[in-house]
Structure formats: C-alpha cells, structure tokens
Amino acid sequence: MLRRSLDFLYRASAVLAALALLAIFLSMMAQVALRGMGRQFPGADDFVAYLCVATTFFALAHTFKRGELIRVGLVIDRFGPAARRWIEVGVLVLAALLCAYITFWTFSEAMFSREIEEVAQGTVPFLLWIPKLAIPLGAGILLTAVLDELVSVLMGQRPGYVVAAEERAARGDFSAEA
C-alpha cells in the first residue's frame, strides 16, 4: 500500500511537470499567434519562467527514481558490494539533508511572500507565493524519494535508481546516459 502510494506520488509529480511543460508550449504558441495579429500576451514571459521552475522541480523525484539524474559511478563502482552499500547510504543521507534544507527554506520564502503579499513586477501583478510553492513542493517530493531509497538501501536492497539504470542498459537504451 505504501509502495503504491509513493509510486503514485512520484508519477503525479511527473505529470505536473509534463503539464507545466505543456503550458509553456501553449503560452509560447499563443505569444507567436498574438504577435502575428499585432497583439500581446501580457505576462507571458513571467508565466513561462515560473512554469520552467515548476517543470524542473516537479520532475526531480520521478527522474531520480528512474535513475536518470546525473550520477558519477566511476568512484563507487571500484568498491565491493559492502563498501558500495555504505557509500550509497552516506550519499543518500547527504542528499536527504540537502533536500530538507532546500524544502524548508524555499517554503519559508514562499510563505514570507504570501505574508507580505508580494506581487510580480511584470505587466501582470500576480501573487508570487503561488509559483514559488513549486520549489518546496518539488524538493519535498524529491526528499521523499531520497528517503525512500535510503530505507531500501538500509534494508539491504540495491538502490532503485541503480536497478532502473541497469535495466535500461540491458535493453540497449543509453538515452539517459547521453
């Protein structure tokens, strides 16, 4: 039950990233079409910039779980299985601490923006705390994924991101390595 819930969370986050990417595309196409008619799309540049951030942060956890984030295995692969496991644990602990730090401070920043009613300085003055929430939400979901992997490794399992990368390599799919 918990495994399915976590996997659903990672997939839902990826879907949000995909929807944000689609919104970027639609906004840019609307801008092109409106410019062709001598009109403007007010706030489109700001809107697209915030969607780029949302796309990035919402995609992190799913990308991490699939083993598609940049990972340097040149050093760790030289060690035996026992040492490699403890190095993975150490790296996952550091990653969890970094994700927790980013989540905490970016959430604090978003709430401060809400408190002072900060608005965008562009042509459309929308509340900034709303797009700023994408960072702590995405980082928090990544934190969950990192902790998920940490628990798995501590239980003696191989990291899911390693297994996923090996499965892709076995199929001859090296697209994530390029």
FIKOLZA-1660 file (N, C-alpha, C; in steps of 0.1 Angstrom, whole numbers, plus 5000, padded with zeros to 4 digits):
% residues 178
   i   px   py   pz ch aa at
   1 5008 4988 5000  A  M  N
   1 5000 5000 5000  A  M CA
   1 5009 5013 5000  A  M  C
   2 5019 5013 5009  A  L  N
   2 5028 5024 5010  A  L CA
   2 5036 5026 4997  A  L  C
   3 5040 5014 4991  A  R  N
   3 5048 5014 4979  A  R CA
   3 5040 5020 4968  A  R  C
   4 5028 5016 4966  A  R  N
   4 5019 5021 4956  A  R CA
   4 5016 5036 4958  A  R  C
   5 5014 5041 4970  A  S  N
   5 5012 5055 4973  A  S CA
   5 5024 5063 4969  A  S  C
   6 5036 5058 4973  A  L  N
   6 5048 5066 4969  A  L CA
   6 5050 5066 4954  A  L  C
   7 5048 5055 4947  A  D  N
   7 5050 5055 4933  A  D CA
   7 5040 5064 4926  A  D  C
   8 5027 5064 4932  A  F  N
   8 5017 5073 4926  A  F CA
   8 5022 5088 4928  A  F  C
   9 5027 5091 4940  A  L  N
   9 5032 5105 4943  A  L CA
   9 5043 5109 4932  A  L  C
  10 5052 5100 4930  A  Y  N
  10 5063 5103 4920  A  Y CA
  10 5057 5105 4906  A  Y  C
  11 5048 5096 4902  A  R  N
  11 5042 5097 4889  A  R CA
  11 5033 5110 4888  A  R  C
  12 5026 5113 4899  A  A  N
  12 5018 5125 4899  A  A CA
  12 5026 5138 4897  A  A  C
  13 5038 5138 4904  A  S  N
  13 5047 5149 4903  A  S CA
  13 5052 5150 4889  A  S  C
  14 5055 5139 4882  A  A  N
  14 5060 5139 4868  A  A CA
  14 5049 5144 4859  A  A  C
  15 5036 5141 4862  A  V  N
  15 5025 5146 4854  A  V CA
  15 5024 5161 4856  A  V  C
  16 5026 5166 4868  A  L  N
  16 5025 5180 4870  A  L CA
  16 5037 5187 4862  A  L  C
  17 5048 5181 4861  A  A  N
  17 5059 5186 4854  A  A CA
  17 5056 5186 4839  A  A  C
  18 5050 5176 4834  A  A  N
  18 5046 5175 4820  A  A CA
  18 5035 5185 4817  A  A  C
  19 5025 5187 4826  A  L  N
  19 5015 5197 4824  A  L CA
  19 5021 5211 4823  A  L  C
  20 5031 5214 4832  A  A  N
  20 5038 5227 4832  A  A CA
  20 5045 5229 4819  A  A  C
  21 5051 5218 4814  A  L  N
  21 5058 5219 4801  A  L CA
  21 5048 5222 4790  A  L  C
  22 5037 5215 4790  A  L  N
  22 5027 5217 4780  A  L CA
  22 5022 5232 4781  A  L  C
  23 5020 5237 4793  A  A  N
  23 5016 5251 4795  A  A CA
  23 5026 5261 4789  A  A  C
  24 5039 5257 4790  A  I  N
  24 5049 5266 4784  A  I CA
  24 5048 5266 4769  A  I  C
  25 5046 5254 4763  A  F  N
  25 5044 5253 4749  A  F CA
  25 5032 5261 4744  A  F  C
  26 5021 5259 4751  A  L  N
  26 5009 5266 4747  A  L CA
  26 5010 5281 4749  A  L  C
  27 5017 5286 4759  A  S  N
  27 5019 5300 4761  A  S CA
  27 5028 5306 4750  A  S  C
  28 5038 5299 4747  A  M  N
  28 5047 5304 4736  A  M CA
  28 5040 5304 4723  A  M  C
  29 5032 5294 4720  A  M  N
  29 5024 5294 4707  A  M CA
  29 5014 5305 4707  A  M  C
  30 5008 5307 4719  A  A  N
  30 4998 5319 4719  A  A CA
  30 5005 5332 4717  A  A  C
  31 5017 5333 4723  A  Q  N
  31 5025 5345 4721  A  Q CA
  31 5028 5347 4706  A  Q  C
  32 5032 5337 4699  A  V  N
  32 5035 5338 4685  A  V CA
  32 5023 5342 4677  A  V  C
  33 5012 5335 4680  A  A  N
  33 5000 5338 4672  A  A CA
  33 4995 5352 4675  A  A  C
  34 4995 5356 4687  A  L  N
  34 4991 5370 4691  A  L CA
  34 5000 5381 4684  A  L  C
  35 5013 5378 4684  A  R  N
  35 5022 5388 4678  A  R CA
  35 5019 5389 4663  A  R  C
  36 5016 5378 4657  A  G  N
  36 5012 5378 4643  A  G CA
  36 5000 5386 4640  A  G  C
  37 4991 5388 4650  A  M  N
  37 4979 5396 4649  A  M CA
  37 4981 5410 4654  A  M  C
  38 4994 5413 4658  A  G  N
  38 4997 5427 4663  A  G CA
  38 4992 5429 4678  A  G  C
  39 4991 5418 4685  A  R  N
  39 4986 5418 4699  A  R CA
  39 4997 5413 4708  A  R  C
  40 4994 5414 4721  A  Q  N
  40 5004 5409 4731  A  Q CA
  40 4997 5399 4740  A  Q  C
  41 5005 5391 4747  A  F  N
  41 5001 5382 4757  A  F CA
  41 5007 5388 4770  A  F  C
  42 5000 5396 4777  A  P  N
  42 5006 5402 4789  A  P CA
  42 5010 5392 4800  A  P  C
  43 5022 5393 4804  A  G  N
  43 5028 5385 4815  A  G CA
  43 5033 5371 4810  A  G  C
  44 5033 5369 4797  A  A  N
  44 5037 5356 4792  A  A CA
  44 5051 5352 4796  A  A  C
  45 5060 5361 4795  A  D  N
  45 5074 5358 4799  A  D CA
  45 5075 5354 4813  A  D  C
  46 5069 5361 4822  A  D  N
  46 5069 5358 4836  A  D CA
  46 5062 5344 4839  A  D  C
  47 5051 5342 4832  A  F  N
  47 5044 5330 4834  A  F CA
  47 5052 5318 4829  A  F  C
  48 5059 5319 4818  A  V  N
  48 5067 5309 4813  A  V CA
  48 5079 5306 4822  A  V  C
  49 5085 5317 4827  A  A  N
  49 5096 5315 4836  A  A CA
  49 5092 5307 4849  A  A  C
  50 5081 5310 4854  A  Y  N
  50 5076 5303 4866  A  Y CA
  50 5073 5288 4863  A  Y  C
  51 5068 5286 4851  A  L  N
  51 5065 5272 4846  A  L CA
  51 5077 5264 4844  A  L  C
  52 5088 5271 4840  A  C  N
  52 5101 5264 4838  A  C CA
  52 5106 5259 4852  A  C  C
  53 5104 5267 4862  A  V  N
  53 5108 5263 4875  A  V CA
  53 5100 5251 4880  A  V  C
  54 5087 5252 4878  A  A  N
  54 5077 5241 4882  A  A CA
  54 5081 5228 4874  A  A  C
  55 5084 5229 4861  A  T  N
  55 5087 5218 4853  A  T CA
  55 5100 5211 4859  A  T  C
  56 5110 5219 4862  A  T  N
  56 5122 5213 4868  A  T CA
  56 5120 5206 4881  A  T  C
  57 5114 5213 4891  A  F  N
  57 5113 5208 4904  A  F CA
  57 5103 5196 4905  A  F  C
  58 5092 5197 4897  A  F  N
  58 5082 5186 4898  A  F CA
  58 5087 5173 4891  A  F  C
  59 5097 5174 4882  A  A  N
  59 5103 5163 4875  A  A CA
  59 5114 5156 4883  A  A  C
  60 5119 5162 4894  A  L  N
  60 5131 5157 4901  A  L CA
  60 5129 5143 4907  A  L  C
  61 5118 5141 4914  A  A  N
  61 5117 5128 4921  A  A CA
  61 5115 5116 4911  A  A  C
  62 5107 5118 4901  A  H  N
  62 5105 5107 4892  A  H CA
  62 5118 5105 4884  A  H  C
  63 5125 5115 4880  A  T  N
  63 5137 5113 4873  A  T CA
  63 5147 5106 4882  A  T  C
  64 5148 5110 4895  A  F  N
  64 5157 5103 4905  A  F CA
  64 5154 5088 4906  A  F  C
  65 5141 5085 4908  A  K  N
  65 5137 5071 4910  A  K CA
  65 5140 5063 4897  A  K  C
  66 5140 5069 4886  A  R  N
  66 5142 5061 4873  A  R CA
  66 5157 5060 4870  A  R  C
  67 5165 5066 4879  A  G  N
  67 5180 5066 4877  A  G CA
  67 5185 5074 4865  A  G  C
  68 5178 5085 4863  A  E  N
  68 5181 5094 4851  A  E CA
  68 5187 5107 4855  A  E  C
  69 5190 5109 4868  A  L  N
  69 5197 5121 4872  A  L CA
  69 5212 5118 4871  A  L  C
  70 5220 5128 4870  A  I  N
  70 5234 5126 4868  A  I CA
  70 5240 5120 4880  A  I  C
  71 5247 5109 4878  A  R  N
  71 5253 5101 4889  A  R CA
  71 5267 5097 4885  A  R  C
  72 5277 5100 4892  A  V  N
  72 5290 5096 4889  A  V CA
  72 5293 5083 4896  A  V  C
  73 5294 5072 4889  A  G  N
  73 5297 5059 4894  A  G CA
  73 5311 5055 4893  A  G  C
  74 5320 5063 4887  A  L  N
  74 5334 5060 4885  A  L CA
  74 5341 5056 4898  A  L  C
  75 5338 5063 4908  A  V  N
  75 5345 5060 4921  A  V CA
  75 5338 5049 4928  A  V  C
  76 5325 5050 4930  A  I  N
  76 5318 5040 4938  A  I CA
  76 5318 5026 4932  A  I  C
  77 5319 5025 4919  A  D  N
  77 5319 5012 4912  A  D CA
  77 5332 5004 4914  A  D  C
  78 5342 5011 4919  A  R  N
  78 5355 5004 4922  A  R CA
  78 5355 4997 4935  A  R  C
  79 5345 4999 4944  A  F  N
  79 5344 4993 4957  A  F CA
  79 5336 4980 4956  A  F  C
  80 5338 4972 4966  A  G  N
  80 5330 4959 4967  A  G CA
  80 5316 4962 4971  A  G  C
  81 5307 4952 4971  A  P  N
  81 5293 4955 4974  A  P CA
  81 5291 4960 4988  A  P  C
  82 5298 4956 4998  A  A  N
  82 5295 4961 5012  A  A CA
  82 5299 4976 5013  A  A  C
  83 5311 4979 5008  A  A  N
  83 5316 4993 5009  A  A CA
  83 5307 5002 5000  A  A  C
  84 5303 4997 4989  A  R  N
  84 5294 5004 4980  A  R CA
  84 5281 5008 4986  A  R  C
  85 5276 4998 4994  A  R  N
  85 5263 5000 5001  A  R CA
  85 5264 5011 5011  A  R  C
  86 5275 5012 5019  A  W  N
  86 5277 5022 5029  A  W CA
  86 5280 5036 5023  A  W  C
  87 5286 5036 5011  A  I  N
  87 5288 5048 5004  A  I CA
  87 5275 5053 4999  A  I  C
  88 5266 5044 4994  A  E  N
  88 5253 5048 4989  A  E CA
  88 5245 5054 5001  A  E  C
  89 5246 5048 5013  A  V  N
  89 5239 5053 5025  A  V CA
  89 5244 5067 5028  A  V  C
  90 5257 5069 5028  A  G  N
  90 5262 5082 5031  A  G CA
  90 5258 5093 5021  A  G  C
  91 5258 5089 5009  A  V  N
  91 5254 5099 4998  A  V CA
  91 5239 5102 4999  A  V  C
  92 5231 5092 5002  A  L  N
  92 5217 5094 5003  A  L CA
  92 5213 5102 5016  A  L  C
  93 5221 5100 5027  A  V  N
  93 5219 5109 5039  A  V CA
  93 5222 5123 5035  A  V  C
  94 5233 5125 5028  A  L  N
  94 5237 5139 5024  A  L CA
  94 5227 5145 5015  A  L  C
  95 5222 5137 5006  A  A  N
  95 5211 5142 4996  A  A CA
  95 5199 5145 5004  A  A  C
  96 5195 5137 5014  A  A  N
  96 5183 5140 5022  A  A CA
  96 5184 5153 5029  A  A  C
  97 5196 5155 5035  A  L  N
  97 5198 5167 5043  A  L CA
  97 5197 5179 5034  A  L  C
  98 5203 5178 5022  A  L  N
  98 5203 5189 5013  A  L CA
  98 5189 5192 5008  A  L  C
  99 5181 5182 5005  A  C  N
  99 5167 5183 5001  A  C CA
  99 5159 5189 5012  A  C  C
 100 5161 5185 5024  A  A  N
 100 5153 5190 5035  A  A CA
 100 5157 5205 5037  A  A  C
 101 5169 5209 5036  A  Y  N
 101 5173 5223 5037  A  Y CA
 101 5166 5231 5026  A  Y  C
 102 5167 5226 5014  A  I  N
 102 5161 5234 5003  A  I CA
 102 5146 5235 5005  A  I  C
 103 5139 5224 5009  A  T  N
 103 5125 5224 5011  A  T CA
 103 5121 5234 5022  A  T  C
 104 5128 5233 5033  A  F  N
 104 5125 5242 5045  A  F CA
 104 5126 5257 5041  A  F  C
 105 5138 5261 5035  A  W  N
 105 5140 5275 5032  A  W CA
 105 5132 5280 5021  A  W  C
 106 5129 5272 5011  A  T  N
 106 5121 5277 5000  A  T CA
 106 5106 5278 5004  A  T  C
 107 5102 5269 5013  A  F  N
 107 5088 5270 5018  A  F CA
 107 5087 5282 5026  A  F  C
 108 5097 5285 5035  A  S  N
 108 5097 5297 5043  A  S CA
 108 5096 5310 5034  A  S  C
 109 5104 5310 5023  A  E  N
 109 5104 5321 5014  A  E CA
 109 5090 5323 5008  A  E  C
 110 5084 5312 5003  A  A  N
 110 5071 5313 4997  A  A CA
 110 5061 5318 5007  A  A  C
 111 5061 5314 5020  A  M  N
 111 5052 5318 5030  A  M CA
 111 5054 5333 5034  A  M  C
 112 5067 5337 5033  A  F  N
 112 5070 5351 5036  A  F CA
 112 5064 5360 5024  A  F  C
 113 5066 5355 5012  A  S  N
 113 5060 5362 5001  A  S CA
 113 5045 5363 5002  A  S  C
 114 5038 5353 5007  A  R  N
 114 5024 5353 5010  A  R CA
 114 5021 5363 5021  A  R  C
 115 5029 5363 5031  A  E  N
 115 5026 5372 5042  A  E CA
 115 5027 5387 5038  A  E  C
 116 5037 5390 5030  A  I  N
 116 5038 5404 5026  A  I CA
 116 5031 5407 5013  A  I  C
 117 5023 5397 5008  A  E  N
 117 5015 5399 4996  A  E CA
 117 5024 5404 4984  A  E  C
 118 5035 5397 4982  A  E  N
 118 5045 5401 4972  A  E CA
 118 5039 5398 4958  A  E  C
 119 5040 5407 4949  A  V  N
 119 5034 5405 4936  A  V CA
 119 5045 5406 4925  A  V  C
 120 5043 5400 4914  A  A  N
 120 5053 5401 4903  A  A CA
 120 5054 5415 4898  A  A  C
 121 5066 5419 4894  A  Q  N
 121 5068 5433 4889  A  Q CA
 121 5066 5435 4874  A  Q  C
 122 5061 5424 4867  A  G  N
 122 5059 5425 4853  A  G CA
 122 5046 5431 4850  A  G  C
 123 5041 5429 4838  A  T  N
 123 5029 5435 4833  A  T CA
 123 5017 5430 4840  A  T  C
 124 5017 5418 4845  A  V  N
 124 5006 5412 4852  A  V CA
 124 5011 5410 4867  A  V  C
 125 5005 5418 4876  A  P  N
 125 5010 5416 4890  A  P CA
 125 5003 5405 4898  A  P  C
 126 5007 5393 4895  A  F  N
 126 5001 5381 4902  A  F CA
 126 5009 5378 4915  A  F  C
 127 5003 5372 4925  A  L  N
 127 5009 5369 4937  A  L CA
 127 5021 5359 4935  A  L  C
 128 5032 5362 4940  A  L  N
 128 5044 5354 4938  A  L CA
 128 5045 5341 4946  A  L  C
 129 5038 5341 4957  A  W  N
 129 5039 5329 4966  A  W CA
 129 5034 5316 4959  A  W  C
 130 5024 5318 4950  A  I  N
 130 5018 5307 4943  A  I CA
 130 5029 5300 4934  A  I  C
 131 5035 5307 4925  A  P  N
 131 5045 5299 4917  A  P CA
 131 5058 5295 4925  A  P  C
 132 5060 5303 4936  A  K  N
 132 5072 5299 4944  A  K CA
 132 5070 5286 4952  A  K  C
 133 5057 5282 4953  A  L  N
 133 5055 5269 4960  A  L CA
 133 5059 5257 4952  A  L  C
 134 5061 5258 4939  A  A  N
 134 5066 5247 4931  A  A CA
 134 5080 5242 4936  A  A  C
 135 5088 5251 4941  A  I  N
 135 5101 5247 4945  A  I CA
 135 5101 5238 4958  A  I  C
 136 5095 5243 4969  A  P  N
 136 5094 5234 4981  A  P CA
 136 5086 5221 4979  A  P  C
 137 5075 5222 4971  A  L  N
 137 5068 5210 4968  A  L CA
 137 5076 5200 4960  A  L  C
 138 5082 5204 4950  A  G  N
 138 5091 5195 4942  A  G CA
 138 5102 5190 4950  A  G  C
 139 5109 5199 4958  A  A  N
 139 5120 5194 4966  A  A CA
 139 5116 5185 4977  A  A  C
 140 5104 5187 4982  A  G  N
 140 5098 5179 4993  A  G CA
 140 5095 5165 4987  A  G  C
 141 5090 5164 4975  A  I  N
 141 5088 5151 4969  A  I CA
 141 5101 5144 4966  A  I  C
 142 5111 5152 4961  A  L  N
 142 5124 5146 4959  A  L CA
 142 5130 5141 4973  A  L  C
 143 5128 5148 4983  A  L  N
 143 5132 5144 4997  A  L CA
 143 5126 5131 5000  A  L  C
 144 5113 5129 4997  A  T  N
 144 5106 5117 5000  A  T CA
 144 5112 5105 4992  A  T  C
 145 5115 5108 4979  A  A  N
 145 5121 5098 4971  A  A CA
 145 5135 5094 4976  A  A  C
 146 5143 5103 4981  A  V  N
 146 5156 5101 4986  A  V CA
 146 5155 5092 4999  A  V  C
 147 5146 5096 5007  A  L  N
 147 5144 5088 5020  A  L CA
 147 5138 5074 5017  A  L  C
 148 5130 5073 5007  A  D  N
 148 5125 5060 5002  A  D CA
 148 5137 5051 4998  A  D  C
 149 5146 5057 4990  A  E  N
 149 5158 5049 4986  A  E CA
 149 5167 5046 4998  A  E  C
 150 5169 5055 5007  A  L  N
 150 5177 5053 5018  A  L CA
 150 5172 5042 5027  A  L  C
 151 5159 5041 5029  A  V  N
 151 5153 5030 5037  A  V CA
 151 5155 5017 5029  A  V  C
 152 5154 5017 5016  A  S  N
 152 5156 5005 5008  A  S CA
 152 5170 5000 5010  A  S  C
 153 5180 5009 5009  A  V  N
 153 5194 5005 5009  A  V CA
 153 5197 5000 5023  A  V  C
 154 5192 5007 5034  A  L  N
 154 5194 5003 5047  A  L CA
 154 5188 4989 5050  A  L  C
 155 5178 4985 5043  A  M  N
 155 5172 4972 5044  A  M CA
 155 5179 4961 5036  A  M  C
 156 5190 4965 5029  A  G  N
 156 5198 4956 5022  A  G CA
 156 5195 4954 5007  A  G  C
 157 5186 4963 5002  A  Q  N
 157 5182 4962 4988  A  Q CA
 157 5192 4971 4980  A  Q  C
 158 5192 4968 4967  A  R  N
 158 5200 4976 4958  A  R CA
 158 5192 4989 4955  A  R  C
 159 5199 5001 4954  A  P  N
 159 5191 5013 4951  A  P CA
 159 5183 5011 4938  A  P  C
 160 5171 5016 4939  A  G  N
 160 5162 5015 4927  A  G CA
 160 5167 5023 4915  A  G  C
 161 5174 5034 4917  A  Y  N
 161 5179 5041 4906  A  Y CA
 161 5191 5033 4899  A  Y  C
 162 5198 5025 4906  A  V  N
 162 5208 5017 4900  A  V CA
 162 5202 5006 4892  A  V  C
 163 5192 4999 4898  A  V  N
 163 5184 4988 4891  A  V CA
 163 5178 4994 4878  A  V  C
 164 5172 5005 4879  A  A  N
 164 5165 5011 4867  A  A CA
 164 5175 5014 4856  A  A  C
 165 5187 5020 4860  A  A  N
 165 5197 5023 4850  A  A CA
 165 5202 5010 4844  A  A  C
 166 5204 4999 4852  A  E  N
 166 5209 4987 4847  A  E CA
 166 5199 4980 4837  A  E  C
 167 5186 4981 4841  A  E  N
 167 5176 4976 4832  A  E CA
 167 5175 4983 4818  A  E  C
 168 5177 4996 4819  A  R  N
 168 5178 5004 4806  A  R CA
 168 5190 5000 4798  A  R  C
 169 5201 4998 4804  A  A  N
 169 5213 4994 4797  A  A CA
 169 5212 4980 4791  A  A  C
 170 5205 4971 4799  A  A  N
 170 5203 4957 4794  A  A CA
 170 5194 4957 4781  A  A  C
 171 5185 4967 4780  A  R  N
 171 5176 4968 4768  A  R CA
 171 5184 4975 4757  A  R  C
 172 5196 4981 4760  A  G  N
 172 5203 4988 4750  A  G CA
 172 5199 5003 4749  A  G  C
 173 5192 5007 4759  A  D  N
 173 5187 5021 4759  A  D CA
 173 5197 5029 4767  A  D  C
 174 5205 5037 4760  A  F  N
 174 5215 5046 4767  A  F CA
 174 5211 5060 4766  A  F  C
 175 5199 5063 4764  A  S  N
 175 5194 5077 4762  A  S CA
 175 5196 5086 4774  A  S  C
 176 5195 5080 4786  A  A  N
 176 5197 5088 4798  A  A CA
 176 5212 5091 4801  A  A  C
 177 5221 5083 4795  A  E  N
 177 5235 5085 4797  A  E CA
 177 5241 5096 4788  A  E  C
 178 5234 5100 4778  A  A  N
 178 5239 5109 4768  A  A CA
 178 5239 5123 4773  A  A  C
% end
